[in-house]
Amino acid sequence: MKKYDVAIVGAGPAGSVCAYRLARSGARVILLDRAVFPRDKPCGGGLTGRAIRELPFDVDEVIEARVDEFEMRLQYGSSYCRKAQRPLVAMTQRSRLDALLVTRAATAGAEFRDGTKVNAIERRENGDFVVACEGERLGASLVIGADGANGKSATHLGLSGDRTLGVALEGNVPNDEIEPERYEARAVIELATVPGGYGWVFPKATHLNLGVGGWEATGPDLRTHLERLCHMHGTTAASLENVRGHRLPLRRNGAPLARGRSALIGDAAGLIDPVSGDGMFECFVSARLCCDAVQRVLSGQSADLIPYSSELEARLSRLAAASWAAKRAFDRFPRTAFALTRPRFVWSVIEQLIHGEIDHPGASRGPGRIALKSLKTIARAARPTPSAGA
Ligand SMILES: Cc1cc2nc3c(=O)[nH]c(=O)nc-3n(C[C@H](O)[C@H](O)[C@H](O)COP(=O)(O)OP(=O)(O)OC[C@H]3O[C@@H](n4cnc5c(N)ncnc54)[C@H](O)[C@@H]3O)c2cc1C
């Protein structure tokens, strides 16, 4: 049986970046994915400034558009625009981004095997693992579950925890079917149009990406929400290509992240931001912190990956708590939440958050901080909806 230092299950943004970092540090890494690459993944493909900051290399070659302006609209009614001095989000397509990330991991020295489904992970008495793939068994000292929202590695590793699910549906409309100039360098966010979520229109090189997302219970209505979004943007659902849905796993506080020499990263750990539905920043942060913890085990400084849990919590938990509060506030008191986030001084805080210049709203100074704190207060007044988490 071939033996590795680390086996990573899943080669999305979390798994590939973790494999890249570990291979660069000299670890013997195998990166396994059931899909044959290049593969697509339902996603808006928006890389926030803070996500790009966390990447260990640049991904300019797969960036199709840059957004420096947000148009925020409430329930398809009143709206405002906020333009930043510099791009806030870089737009890509996941088939292109993920293909680049696995290539970088492989070039750095990770062994990449696509078309290889992991069926089981066994934990041995000495703490090592046997990863059972179709037709082969592989040995590993450490295992990282990076198999996304529908992955089974959390269950195999005894790390399934409490989580809330969201769901989102998206598709693409070619530029010649719509007025592309209206969306140039601009993202449109349609707030409070879907319970527990929103609609979006993102520009790409040759098309627009339109999507809607909300609580898992909204799943059966998402097609209707998407049709409405299309209609409000001068197109029809029939013009959409490649319409796909996927789950958004939202971890609850305290859900396990590591056990022995195994850990979860990215969507497998349920790290999606509750209010924005973004997850790639969280993929890259968890990949980096997990890689640091793995290196400490491999160098004998640490016996297991347990410290990774508290390190990740320390980096993300205050941001996640603020996001849960904003989500509840927008869900239950959308007009008040919209009014509170509208002033330019609030946007300067949101810009700093998007760029990762501050870790959470509480780290900001001035009136923007007070407005965002008020979201927490009104969120407390909102009795949790049955499907709401945290
Ligand atoms: C509609 C939608 C829009 C979104 N828009 C954005 C956005 O604009 N910006 C943003 O930052 N985030 C966005 N997100 C969230 C983002 O897509 C996820 O956070 C991100 O894909 C998580 O990456 P990951 O590497 O954890 O998992 P994934 O990207 O899901 O990758 C997991 C991989 O594991 C593989 N796998 C699964 N099971 C096995 C197995 N048994 N054996 C081997 N391999 C396996 C899969 O084939 C897959 O390649 C969106 C999500 C949705 C659903």
The ligand as a Tripos MOL2 file, in Angstrom:
@<TRIPOS>MOLECULE
LIG
   53    58     1     0     0
SMALL
NO_CHARGES

@<TRIPOS>ATOM
      1 C1        -24.8280   28.9470   -6.2450 C.3       1 LIG1
      2 C2        -23.6280   29.2630   -5.3980 C.ar      1 LIG1
      3 C3        -22.9620   30.4720   -5.5790 C.ar      1 LIG1
      4 C4        -21.8040   30.7610   -4.8380 C.ar      1 LIG1
      5 N1        -21.1190   31.9030   -5.1070 N.ar      1 LIG1
      6 C5        -19.9470   32.1690   -4.4580 C.ar      1 LIG1
      7 C6        -19.1610   33.3100   -4.7930 C.ar      1 LIG1
      8 O1        -19.5070   34.0840   -5.6890 O.2       1 LIG1
      9 N2        -18.0140   33.5170   -4.0960 N.ar      1 LIG1
     10 C7        -17.5790   32.6640   -3.1190 C.ar      1 LIG1
     11 O2        -16.5290   32.9010   -2.5090 O.2       1 LIG1
     12 N3        -18.2980   31.5540   -2.8080 N.ar      1 LIG1
     13 C8        -19.4510   31.2760   -3.4560 C.ar      1 LIG1
     14 N4        -20.1480   30.1310   -3.1690 N.ar      1 LIG1
     15 C9        -19.5850   29.1750   -2.2060 C.3       1 LIG1
     16 C10       -18.4410   28.3730   -2.8610 C.3       1 LIG1
     17 O3        -18.9000   27.8300   -4.0700 O.3       1 LIG1
     18 C11       -17.9710   27.2770   -1.9050 C.3       1 LIG1
     19 O4        -17.6870   27.8420   -0.6660 O.3       1 LIG1
     20 C12       -16.7170   26.5610   -2.4300 C.3       1 LIG1
     21 O5        -16.9500   25.8850   -3.6410 O.3       1 LIG1
     22 C13       -16.2220   25.5430   -1.4160 C.3       1 LIG1
     23 O6        -15.0530   24.9470   -1.9120 O.3       1 LIG1
     24 P1        -14.5510   23.5440   -1.3320 P.3       1 LIG1
     25 O7        -13.1870   23.3420   -1.8880 O.co2     1 LIG1
     26 O8        -14.7470   23.4980    0.1250 O.co2     1 LIG1
     27 O9        -15.5920   22.4850   -1.9400 O.3       1 LIG1
     28 P2        -16.0220   22.2070   -3.4550 P.3       1 LIG1
     29 O10       -15.6600   23.3450   -4.3240 O.co2     1 LIG1
     30 O11       -17.4490   21.7950   -3.3850 O.co2     1 LIG1
     31 O12       -15.1100   20.9800   -3.8580 O.3       1 LIG1
     32 C14       -15.2850   19.7220   -3.2380 C.3       1 LIG1
     33 C15       -14.6730   18.6610   -4.1450 C.3       1 LIG1
     34 O13       -14.7510   17.4040   -3.4700 O.3       1 LIG1
     35 C16       -14.9990   16.4030   -4.4300 C.3       1 LIG1
     36 N5        -15.5680   15.2310   -3.7520 N.ar      1 LIG1
     37 C17       -16.7790   15.1030   -3.1460 C.ar      1 LIG1
     38 N6        -16.9390   13.8660   -2.6550 N.ar      1 LIG1
     39 C18       -15.7890   13.1800   -2.9570 C.ar      1 LIG1
     40 C19       -15.3520   11.8400   -2.7190 C.ar      1 LIG1
     41 N7        -16.1160   10.9380   -2.0830 N.pl3     1 LIG1
     42 N8        -14.1320   11.4880   -3.1740 N.ar      1 LIG1
     43 C20       -13.3410   12.3710   -3.8240 C.ar      1 LIG1
     44 N9        -13.7120   13.6440   -4.0790 N.ar      1 LIG1
     45 C21       -14.9210   14.0530   -3.6420 C.ar      1 LIG1
     46 C22       -15.9580   17.0620   -5.4000 C.3       1 LIG1
     47 O14       -15.9370   16.4200   -6.6660 O.3       1 LIG1
     48 C23       -15.4150   18.4890   -5.4520 C.3       1 LIG1
     49 O15       -14.5340   18.6930   -6.5470 O.3       1 LIG1
     50 C24       -21.3290   29.8270   -3.8710 C.ar      1 LIG1
     51 C25       -22.0230   28.6390   -3.6590 C.ar      1 LIG1
     52 C26       -23.1460   28.3460   -4.4090 C.ar      1 LIG1
     53 C27       -23.8570   27.0370   -4.1990 C.3       1 LIG1
@<TRIPOS>BOND
     1     1     2 1
     2     2     3 ar
     3     2    52 ar
     4     3     4 ar
     5     4     5 ar
     6     4    50 ar
     7     5     6 ar
     8     6     7 ar
     9     6    13 1
    10     7     8 2
    11     7     9 ar
    12     9    10 ar
    13    10    11 2
    14    10    12 ar
    15    12    13 ar
    16    13    14 ar
    17    14    15 1
    18    14    50 ar
    19    15    16 1
    20    16    17 1
    21    16    18 1
    22    18    19 1
    23    18    20 1
    24    20    21 1
    25    20    22 1
    26    22    23 1
    27    23    24 1
    28    24    25 2
    29    24    26 1
    30    24    27 1
    31    27    28 1
    32    28    29 2
    33    28    30 1
    34    28    31 1
    35    31    32 1
    36    32    33 1
    37    33    34 1
    38    33    48 1
    39    34    35 1
    40    35    36 1
    41    35    46 1
    42    36    37 ar
    43    36    45 ar
    44    37    38 ar
    45    38    39 ar
    46    39    40 ar
    47    39    45 ar
    48    40    41 1
    49    40    42 ar
    50    42    43 ar
    51    43    44 ar
    52    44    45 ar
    53    46    47 1
    54    46    48 1
    55    48    49 1
    56    50    51 ar
    57    51    52 ar
    58    52    53 1
@<TRIPOS>SUBSTRUCTURE
     1 LIG1         1 GROUP 0 **** ****
